[in-house]
Amino acid sequence: MHGSERFSVSEQWTLVCVERDMKITIGSAVAVLAFAFLCCVDASPSEKQLAKEAKITRSEAEHIALAKVLDGRMSSGELEREHGMLIWSFDIAKPGTRDISEVQVDAKTGEVVSVKTETPKDQAAEAAADKKKK
């Protein structure tokens, strides 16, 4: 007796359908995972790629940003796309306080887009949000 002879035609057909449905389900799951992976892998352009679009250099943007914070010291900076704009974003330390001034400079025009003071609590929340993104 062969394996298929143990089952009736109806049972064999049921097995064929179940096997087909399992292959479709597994294939769909693999396709969804592959799509999700491709969408997430380095979806955002690198700073080097963004720099090609910038008309204002990092050095120029740093000078513009430092002019907005009296006695400030550059802590960090990055080129990023935020709300559809290409911006240089700098964290500038202020003497006598743990607060940081975040100054954003339009990377195409050199215009100051935003100046915000961030407390240590704000900085921790931003760092946690950035960590979730990555």
C-alpha positions as CSV (number, residue, x, y, z in Angstrom):
1,M,0.0,0.0,0.0
2,H,1.3,3.4,-1.0
3,G,0.9,6.5,1.3
4,S,-1.9,8.0,-0.9
5,E,-3.8,4.7,-0.9
6,R,-4.5,5.0,2.8
7,F,-6.8,8.0,2.3
8,S,-10.0,8.3,0.4
9,V,-10.1,10.6,-2.6
10,S,-12.0,13.2,-0.5
11,E,-9.3,13.0,2.2
12,Q,-6.5,13.3,-0.3
13,W,-8.2,16.4,-1.8
14,T,-8.5,18.0,1.6
15,L,-4.8,17.3,2.3
16,V,-3.9,18.9,-1.1
17,C,-6.0,22.0,-0.2
18,V,-4.5,22.3,3.3
19,E,-1.0,22.0,1.9
20,R,-1.7,24.7,-0.7
21,D,-3.2,27.1,1.8
22,M,-0.2,26.6,4.1
23,K,2.2,27.4,1.2
24,I,0.2,30.5,0.4
25,T,0.2,31.7,4.0
26,I,3.9,31.1,4.5
27,G,4.7,32.7,1.2
28,S,2.6,35.8,2.1
29,A,4.3,36.0,5.5
30,V,7.7,35.9,3.9
31,A,6.7,38.6,1.4
32,V,5.4,40.9,4.1
33,L,8.5,40.5,6.2
34,A,10.8,41.1,3.2
35,F,8.8,44.3,2.3
36,A,9.0,45.5,5.9
37,F,12.8,44.9,6.0
38,L,13.4,46.7,2.8
39,C,11.4,49.7,3.8
40,C,13.2,50.0,7.1
41,V,16.8,49.4,6.0
42,D,18.5,52.7,5.7
43,A,15.3,54.4,4.5
44,S,16.7,57.8,5.5
45,P,19.5,59.3,3.5
46,S,22.9,59.7,5.2
47,E,24.3,63.0,6.2
48,K,26.8,62.7,3.3
49,Q,23.9,62.3,0.8
50,L,22.0,65.2,2.3
51,A,25.2,67.4,2.2
52,K,25.0,67.3,-1.6
53,E,21.7,69.2,-1.4
54,A,23.0,71.8,1.1
55,K,24.1,75.2,-0.1
56,I,25.3,76.2,3.4
57,T,28.3,74.3,4.8
58,R,28.4,72.9,8.3
59,S,31.1,75.5,9.2
60,E,28.9,78.4,8.0
61,A,25.8,77.0,9.7
62,E,27.8,76.6,13.0
63,H,28.8,80.3,12.9
64,I,25.2,81.3,12.3
65,A,24.0,79.1,15.1
66,L,26.6,80.2,17.6
67,A,25.7,83.9,16.9
68,K,22.2,83.1,18.4
69,V,23.6,81.8,21.8
70,L,25.7,84.2,23.8
71,D,28.9,82.6,25.0
72,G,27.7,79.2,23.7
73,R,29.9,76.2,23.0
74,M,29.1,73.8,20.2
75,S,28.1,70.4,21.7
76,S,26.9,68.5,18.6
77,G,25.3,69.0,15.2
78,E,23.8,67.1,12.3
79,L,22.3,67.6,8.9
80,E,18.8,66.2,8.7
81,R,15.5,66.6,6.9
82,E,12.8,67.7,9.3
83,H,9.2,68.7,8.3
84,G,10.3,68.6,4.6
85,M,13.2,71.1,5.2
86,L,16.9,70.4,5.0
87,I,18.3,71.8,8.2
88,W,21.5,71.9,10.2
89,S,20.5,71.2,13.8
90,F,23.0,72.1,16.5
91,D,23.0,71.6,20.3
92,I,24.9,74.5,21.9
93,A,25.9,74.4,25.6
94,K,25.4,77.5,27.7
95,P,27.7,78.4,30.5
96,G,26.3,78.1,34.0
97,T,23.4,75.8,33.1
98,R,22.8,72.3,32.1
99,D,20.2,73.5,29.5
100,I,21.1,73.2,25.8
101,S,20.0,75.6,23.1
102,E,19.0,73.7,20.0
103,V,19.5,76.0,16.9
104,Q,18.2,74.9,13.5
105,V,19.6,76.6,10.4
106,D,18.1,76.1,6.9
107,A,20.8,74.3,5.0
108,K,19.7,76.0,1.7
109,T,19.3,79.6,2.8
110,G,21.3,80.0,6.0
111,E,18.2,81.4,7.7
112,V,17.7,80.5,11.4
113,V,14.5,78.3,11.5
114,S,14.3,77.7,15.2
115,V,16.0,78.3,18.6
116,K,14.8,76.3,21.5
117,T,16.0,75.8,25.0
118,E,16.1,72.1,26.1
119,T,16.3,71.1,29.8
120,P,18.1,67.9,30.8
121,K,14.6,66.3,31.0
122,D,13.8,67.4,27.4
123,Q,17.2,66.1,26.3
124,A,16.6,62.7,27.8
125,A,13.2,62.4,26.2
126,E,14.7,63.4,22.8
127,A,17.5,60.8,23.2
128,A,14.9,58.1,24.0
129,A,12.8,59.0,21.0
130,D,15.9,59.0,18.7
131,K,16.9,55.6,20.1
132,K,13.4,54.2,19.3
133,K,13.8,55.4,15.7
134,K,17.0,53.4,15.2
